[in-house]
Amino acid sequence: MAPPLAQDRLAGLAGVSGNLIDAMEKDNRVPPQMQEADASQQLRRICDVVARLMDFDVFPWVQDNREPESDETARAESIIADRLSGAIADPIIRNEQERRQLTAIGDWLNQRGYSRSERLDFERMQASTYVFHLNIWGQQENGTQVKVPVDVVIAPSKSRPGDLPLLVETKSAGDFTNPNKRRKEEADKIANLRRRYGENLRYTLFLCGYFNVNYLQYEADNRIDWIWQHRIDDFVGLGL
């Protein structure tokens, strides 16, 4: 489709169960517990969305209501294979990039006398300790409490009782497009956290890859600082 749609977006546009699409993707079948009439209705909705959003540059014969030429079929297969490969590889690459960034931060802290803590009490961490992947309670604009995932939580060596740790979000990007699409995520996270813990809570991005001026300006406008992975020693300027 144009643009390509994620599974959850297709389910939302078609008004169908995400389980149906998931079962077809993973098991090549509809969920066995789904009634035939319900399955047929939902499949028609999916087809309606696909028909409206189909990428006719990839499938020109559909729009022309004719049989495809052999070179058109081969071209379409190549494009689909490339997109499918990317969809499978992208999360693998993202996970590896995150692992590499966390390893870099952990090694840098360990060399300076910090130790990784298993204690999950965000407000009572001991000085010179850090935690990976911690969920911290924040507060939405309507007052609802919400868990905010944070990649790294660091209690600086000079922390005193009552001081809040430094929060770090690892971010890597292979191009400029995705960061600009998702830049609001960090702003929403820190807004939820600051409503609960105050405006002085420190939240820093650890960046590797392609982040342009528009992305950085947006984060700066929301009072979010950043450190580049190739300049990891800049953490010293944050009191570490």
C-alpha positions as CSV (number, residue, x, y, z in Angstrom):
1,M,0.0,0.0,0.0
2,A,1.0,3.6,-0.3
3,P,2.2,4.5,2.2
4,P,3.0,1.0,3.6
5,L,0.9,0.3,6.7
6,A,1.8,-1.4,10.0
7,Q,-0.5,-4.2,11.2
8,D,-2.1,-2.1,13.9
9,R,-2.7,0.8,11.5
10,L,-4.4,-1.5,9.0
11,A,-6.5,-3.0,11.8
12,G,-7.6,0.4,12.9
13,L,-8.5,1.7,9.5
14,A,-10.4,-1.5,8.6
15,G,-12.1,-1.7,12.1
16,V,-11.0,-5.3,12.5
17,S,-9.4,-7.4,15.3
18,G,-5.7,-7.1,15.5
19,N,-5.7,-10.8,16.3
20,L,-7.1,-11.6,12.9
21,I,-4.2,-9.9,11.1
22,D,-1.7,-11.3,13.5
23,A,-2.9,-14.9,12.9
24,M,-2.8,-14.5,9.2
25,E,0.7,-13.0,9.3
26,K,2.2,-15.7,11.7
27,D,0.0,-18.8,11.1
28,N,-1.4,-18.2,7.6
29,R,-4.9,-18.7,8.9
30,V,-7.7,-16.9,10.6
31,P,-8.1,-17.5,14.4
32,P,-9.7,-20.9,14.8
33,Q,-12.2,-19.5,17.4
34,M,-13.5,-16.8,15.0
35,Q,-16.9,-17.5,13.5
36,E,-17.0,-17.9,9.7
37,A,-19.5,-15.0,9.2
38,D,-17.4,-12.7,11.4
39,A,-14.2,-13.6,9.7
40,S,-15.7,-13.0,6.2
41,Q,-17.0,-9.6,7.2
42,Q,-13.6,-8.5,8.7
43,L,-11.7,-9.9,5.7
44,R,-14.0,-7.8,3.4
45,R,-13.2,-4.7,5.4
46,I,-9.4,-5.4,5.1
47,C,-9.8,-5.9,1.3
48,D,-11.7,-2.6,1.0
49,V,-8.8,-0.7,2.7
50,V,-6.2,-2.5,0.6
51,A,-8.1,-1.7,-2.6
52,R,-8.3,2.0,-1.7
53,L,-4.7,2.4,-0.6
54,M,-2.9,0.0,-3.0
55,D,0.4,1.2,-4.4
56,F,-0.5,1.2,-8.1
57,D,3.1,2.1,-9.0
58,V,3.9,-1.4,-7.8
59,F,0.7,-3.1,-9.2
60,P,-0.2,-1.1,-12.3
61,W,-2.2,-3.9,-13.9
62,V,-4.7,-3.8,-11.1
63,Q,-5.7,-0.3,-11.8
64,D,-5.8,-1.1,-15.5
65,N,-7.9,-4.2,-14.9
66,R,-5.7,-6.5,-16.9
67,E,-3.3,-9.4,-16.4
68,P,0.3,-8.5,-15.4
69,E,3.2,-8.8,-17.7
70,S,6.0,-11.1,-16.6
71,D,8.4,-8.2,-16.0
72,E,5.8,-6.4,-13.9
73,T,5.3,-9.4,-11.7
74,A,9.0,-9.8,-11.2
75,R,9.4,-6.1,-10.3
76,A,6.5,-6.3,-7.8
77,E,7.9,-9.4,-6.2
78,S,11.3,-7.7,-5.8
79,I,9.8,-4.6,-4.2
80,I,7.6,-6.6,-1.8
81,A,10.6,-8.8,-0.9
82,D,12.7,-5.7,-0.1
83,R,9.9,-4.2,2.0
84,L,9.3,-7.4,3.9
85,S,13.1,-7.9,4.5
86,G,13.2,-4.3,5.9
87,A,10.2,-4.9,8.2
88,I,11.9,-8.0,9.6
89,A,15.4,-6.6,9.9
90,D,14.5,-3.1,11.3
91,P,13.5,-4.3,14.8
92,I,16.5,-6.6,14.9
93,I,18.8,-3.7,14.0
94,R,17.1,-1.4,16.5
95,N,17.5,-3.9,19.3
96,E,21.2,-4.4,18.6
97,Q,21.7,-0.6,18.4
98,E,20.1,-0.2,21.8
99,R,22.2,-3.0,23.3
100,R,25.3,-1.3,21.9
101,Q,24.4,2.0,23.4
102,L,23.5,0.6,26.8
103,T,26.8,-1.3,26.8
104,A,28.7,1.9,26.0
105,I,27.0,3.8,28.9
106,G,27.5,0.9,31.3
107,D,31.2,0.5,30.4
108,W,31.7,4.3,30.8
109,L,30.1,4.4,34.2
110,N,31.8,1.2,35.5
111,Q,35.2,2.8,34.6
112,R,34.3,5.6,36.9
113,G,33.4,3.6,39.9
114,Y,29.7,3.2,39.3
115,S,27.9,-0.1,39.7
116,R,24.7,-1.5,38.2
117,S,22.0,-1.7,40.8
118,E,19.1,-4.2,41.0
119,R,17.2,-1.8,43.2
120,L,14.1,-0.5,41.4
121,D,13.2,2.4,43.8
122,F,13.7,5.4,41.5
123,E,13.6,8.0,44.3
124,R,16.0,6.2,46.7
125,M,18.8,5.0,44.5
126,Q,22.3,5.1,46.1
127,A,24.9,7.4,44.7
128,S,27.2,6.0,42.0
129,T,24.6,3.4,40.8
130,Y,22.6,2.9,37.7
131,V,19.7,0.8,36.4
132,F,18.7,-0.2,32.9
133,H,15.1,-0.3,31.7
134,L,13.1,1.1,34.6
135,N,9.4,1.9,34.5
136,I,8.7,5.2,36.4
137,W,5.3,6.5,37.4
138,G,4.4,9.7,35.6
139,Q,1.2,11.7,35.4
140,Q,-0.8,12.6,32.3
141,E,-2.4,16.0,31.8
142,N,-5.8,14.7,33.0
143,G,-4.2,13.5,36.2
144,T,-4.1,9.8,35.3
145,Q,-1.0,7.9,36.5
146,V,1.0,6.2,33.8
147,K,4.2,4.1,33.7
148,V,7.0,5.8,31.7
149,P,9.7,3.4,30.5
150,V,13.3,4.9,30.8
151,D,16.3,3.3,29.3
152,V,18.9,4.3,31.9
153,V,18.6,5.8,35.4
154,I,21.8,7.1,36.9
155,A,22.4,8.4,40.5
156,P,25.5,10.6,40.2
157,S,28.4,10.0,42.6
158,K,27.7,13.3,44.4
159,S,24.0,12.6,44.9
160,R,22.6,13.5,48.3
161,P,19.5,12.0,49.9
162,G,16.4,13.4,48.2
163,D,18.2,14.1,44.9
164,L,16.5,12.6,41.8
165,P,18.7,10.6,39.4
166,L,19.5,11.5,35.8
167,L,17.3,9.9,33.2
168,V,18.8,8.8,29.9
169,E,16.9,7.7,26.7
170,T,19.0,5.9,24.1
171,K,18.2,6.9,20.5
172,S,19.7,5.8,17.2
173,A,18.6,6.4,13.7
174,G,19.8,5.3,10.2
175,D,18.1,8.3,8.5
176,F,16.5,11.6,9.3
177,T,12.8,10.5,8.6
178,N,12.0,8.4,11.7
179,P,13.4,10.7,14.4
180,N,11.3,13.6,13.1
181,K,8.2,11.4,13.0
182,R,8.7,10.2,16.6
183,R,10.3,13.3,18.2
184,K,7.1,14.0,20.2
185,E,7.5,10.8,22.1
186,E,10.4,12.1,24.3
187,A,8.5,15.4,24.9
188,D,5.4,13.5,26.1
189,K,7.6,11.3,28.4
190,I,9.3,14.1,30.1
191,A,6.1,16.1,30.4
192,N,4.4,13.2,32.2
193,L,7.4,12.8,34.5
194,R,7.8,16.5,35.3
195,R,4.1,16.7,36.3
196,R,4.9,14.2,39.0
197,Y,8.5,15.0,40.1
198,G,8.8,18.7,39.2
199,E,10.3,20.8,36.5
200,N,13.9,20.2,37.6
201,L,13.9,16.5,36.7
202,R,16.8,15.9,34.3
203,Y,16.2,13.9,31.2
204,T,18.9,13.5,28.5
205,L,19.0,11.8,25.1
206,F,21.9,9.6,24.1
207,L,22.1,10.0,20.3
208,C,23.8,7.9,17.6
209,G,23.1,8.5,13.9
210,Y,21.0,10.9,11.9
211,F,19.3,13.6,14.0
212,N,18.9,16.9,12.2
213,V,18.4,20.5,13.4
214,N,14.6,20.2,13.3
215,Y,14.7,17.3,15.7
216,L,17.2,18.8,18.0
217,Q,15.4,22.2,18.1
218,Y,12.1,20.4,19.0
219,E,13.8,18.6,21.9
220,A,15.5,21.8,23.0
221,D,12.2,23.7,23.0
222,N,10.9,21.0,25.4
223,R,14.0,21.5,27.6
224,I,15.5,18.1,26.7
225,D,19.3,18.0,26.5
226,W,21.3,15.4,24.5
227,I,24.7,13.8,24.3
228,W,26.2,12.2,21.2
229,Q,27.5,8.7,21.5
230,H,30.8,9.6,19.9
231,R,31.2,12.3,22.7
232,I,30.2,10.1,25.6
233,D,32.6,12.0,27.9
234,D,30.2,14.9,27.8
235,F,28.3,13.0,30.6
236,V,31.0,14.6,32.9
237,G,29.2,17.9,32.3
238,L,26.1,16.4,33.8
239,G,27.8,15.6,37.1
240,L,28.7,12.0,36.4
